Amino acid sequence: MNHQDLLDSLATMFDRLDPPPVLLAAQAQSALAERCDARLSRLITDSAHTTRTDVRGTDRVRTMRFADLDLHLEPTATGLHLTGLARTGSQAVTRWPGGATTSDIDPTGWFHVDHVPPGPVRLLLRREGHPDLATRWFVA
């Protein structure tokens, strides 16, 4: 038995004894299908990495600043309410595994999205005559 045969046998055994959840596989396939030729917008700060969670009364709003976009994510009873301030673009596309919504960016750069499900999220800024800008996938 060579190395590849051994690895194939182990993979078969794991798939049989502990198969991946169906939802996880569907989300992974959806995320791979969302690949695009957009330019990545660099993450500058994320309050999830700087806010203390062991203090009572900690603000539940998550703020993220990208090179071209500021985001505020606030949990609600129906998902997340997302408020964005884009420094470029005319539309913002919010994507999650199995869904997406497009929002117009107003002349001052603001847009809002309701009912974003918690979990993996990616934003894409559509720019007329220029490549789109996209955040990396992050867990909201």
C-alpha positions in Angstrom: 0.0 0.0 0.0 1.4 3.4 -1.0 0.9 6.8 0.7 -2.0 7.7 -1.6 -3.8 4.5 -1.0 -3.5 5.0 2.8 -4.8 8.6 2.6 -7.7 7.5 0.4 -8.6 4.7 3.0 -8.4 7.2 5.9 -10.6 9.7 4.0 -13.2 6.9 3.3 -13.2 5.8 6.9 -13.7 9.4 8.2 -16.5 10.1 5.6 -18.3 6.9 6.7 -17.8 7.3 10.5 -18.2 11.1 10.8 -19.5 12.6 7.6 -19.5 16.4 7.3 -22.9 18.1 8.0 -24.9 18.6 4.9 -25.4 22.3 5.6 -21.6 22.8 6.0 -21.0 21.2 2.6 -23.7 23.4 1.0 -22.2 26.5 2.6 -18.7 25.6 1.4 -19.9 25.1 -2.2 -21.8 28.4 -2.1 -18.7 30.2 -0.8 -16.6 28.8 -3.6 -19.2 29.8 -6.1 -19.0 33.4 -4.8 -15.4 33.9 -6.0 -15.1 36.9 -8.2 -12.5 39.0 -9.9 -13.0 42.0 -7.5 -10.1 43.7 -5.9 -9.9 43.0 -2.2 -10.4 45.9 0.2 -7.9 45.8 3.0 -9.3 45.4 6.6 -7.9 48.1 8.8 -9.7 47.5 12.1 -12.3 45.1 13.6 -13.9 45.7 17.0 -14.3 41.9 17.4 -10.6 41.9 17.9 -10.3 45.0 20.1 -13.4 45.0 22.3 -13.3 43.4 25.7 -16.0 40.7 26.0 -15.6 40.1 29.7 -17.0 43.5 30.7 -20.7 44.0 31.4 -22.6 46.3 29.1 -20.2 45.9 26.3 -21.6 47.4 23.1 -23.0 44.7 20.9 -22.5 46.7 17.7 -19.5 45.4 15.7 -17.6 48.0 13.7 -15.2 47.2 10.9 -13.2 49.6 8.9 -11.8 48.6 5.5 -9.8 50.8 3.1 -12.9 51.7 1.1 -15.7 50.9 3.5 -16.9 51.4 7.1 -19.4 48.8 8.5 -21.6 48.7 11.6 -23.2 45.3 12.3 -26.0 45.3 14.9 -27.8 42.2 16.1 -31.6 42.4 15.9 -34.5 39.9 16.4 -34.5 39.1 12.7 -30.8 38.9 12.0 -28.2 41.6 11.6 -28.8 45.2 10.6 -25.8 46.4 8.6 -25.0 50.1 8.0 -22.3 50.9 5.6 -20.4 54.0 4.6 -18.7 53.4 1.2 -16.0 55.8 -0.1 -16.6 54.6 -3.6 -19.2 52.7 -5.6 -22.9 53.0 -6.5 -24.2 49.7 -5.2 -23.3 47.4 -2.3 -23.9 43.7 -2.6 -24.1 41.8 0.7 -23.6 38.1 0.3 -23.9 35.1 2.6 -24.0 31.4 1.8 -27.3 30.8 0.0 -28.3 34.5 -0.4 -27.5 38.0 -1.3 -29.0 41.4 -1.5 -28.1 44.6 -3.4 -28.4 48.1 -1.9 -28.0 51.4 -3.6 -25.4 53.6 -2.1 -26.8 57.1 -1.6 -24.9 60.2 -2.8 -23.2 60.7 0.6 -22.0 57.1 0.6 -24.5 55.4 3.0 -26.4 52.2 2.6 -28.4 49.9 4.9 -29.2 46.2 4.9 -31.6 44.4 7.2 -32.1 40.7 7.9 -28.5 39.6 7.2 -28.2 36.1 8.8 -25.4 35.6 11.3 -22.5 33.6 9.8 -20.2 34.1 6.8 -20.7 37.5 5.1 -18.9 39.3 2.3 -19.6 42.8 0.8 -18.9 43.8 -2.7 -18.9 47.5 -3.9 -19.9 47.9 -7.5 -18.1 50.7 -9.3 -19.0 51.9 -12.7 -16.0 51.7 -15.1 -13.7 50.2 -12.4 -13.2 46.7 -11.0 -15.5 45.9 -8.1 -14.1 46.0 -4.5 -14.8 43.2 -2.1 -14.2 42.4 1.5 -12.9 39.0 2.5 -15.4 36.6 3.9 -15.9 37.2 7.6 -18.2 35.7 10.3 -20.8 38.2 11.4 
